[in-house]
């Protein structure tokens, strides 16, 4: 919290098209980037929904990228 923002990290196994993924995207979108430093950690990255991420969010992948 060096910049005064609270850090929030979400974890999902992957970010394919599904209800949990869409709701996580909505939740992240509802949080202010001015107040929070937002990160999403994925076990594996699929290119389906990852293209919809604002630049202000950090997207971290633990495993390989799958296209």
C-alpha positions as CSV (number, residue, x, y, z in Angstrom):
1,X,0.0,0.0,0.0
2,X,2.9,2.3,-0.7
3,X,0.8,4.4,-3.1
4,X,-2.2,4.6,-0.6
5,X,-4.3,2.1,-2.6
6,X,-5.5,-1.1,-1.1
7,X,-4.4,-4.2,-3.0
8,X,-7.0,-6.7,-4.0
9,X,-6.1,-10.0,-5.7
10,X,-8.6,-12.4,-7.3
11,X,-7.7,-15.9,-8.2
12,X,-9.3,-18.1,-10.9
13,X,-8.1,-21.4,-12.4
14,X,-8.6,-19.9,-15.9
15,X,-10.5,-17.1,-17.6
16,X,-12.7,-18.9,-20.1
17,X,-16.2,-17.8,-20.9
18,X,-18.5,-18.7,-18.0
19,X,-20.6,-17.3,-15.2
20,X,-17.9,-17.1,-12.5
21,X,-15.5,-15.4,-15.0
22,X,-18.1,-12.9,-16.1
23,X,-19.1,-12.0,-12.5
24,X,-15.4,-11.6,-11.6
25,X,-15.0,-9.2,-14.5
26,X,-18.1,-7.3,-13.4
27,X,-16.8,-7.1,-9.8
28,X,-13.4,-5.9,-10.9
29,X,-15.0,-3.3,-13.2
30,X,-17.1,-2.0,-10.3
31,X,-14.0,-1.2,-8.2
32,X,-12.3,2.1,-8.6
33,X,-8.7,2.0,-9.9
34,X,-8.1,5.2,-8.0
35,X,-8.8,3.5,-4.7
36,X,-7.6,-0.1,-5.4
37,X,-4.7,-1.8,-7.0
38,X,-6.5,-4.7,-8.8
39,X,-4.8,-8.0,-9.8
40,X,-6.2,-11.2,-11.3
41,X,-4.1,-14.4,-10.9
42,X,-4.9,-17.3,-13.2
43,X,-3.6,-20.8,-13.1
44,X,-3.5,-20.8,-16.9
45,X,-4.3,-18.0,-19.4
46,X,-6.7,-18.5,-22.2
47,X,-7.0,-15.7,-24.8
48,X,-10.8,-15.6,-24.7
49,X,-11.7,-13.0,-22.1
50,X,-8.2,-11.8,-21.2
51,X,-8.4,-9.2,-24.0
52,X,-11.1,-7.4,-22.1
53,X,-8.8,-6.3,-19.3
54,X,-8.3,-2.6,-18.6
55,X,-4.6,-1.5,-18.5
56,X,-5.0,-0.5,-14.8
57,X,-5.4,-4.2,-13.8
58,X,-2.6,-6.6,-13.3
59,X,-3.0,-10.0,-15.0
60,X,-0.7,-12.7,-13.7
61,X,-0.5,-16.2,-15.0
62,X,1.0,-19.1,-13.0
63,X,1.0,-21.6,-15.9
64,X,1.3,-21.6,-19.7
65,X,-0.7,-19.4,-22.0
66,X,-3.2,-21.5,-24.0
67,X,-4.7,-20.0,-27.2
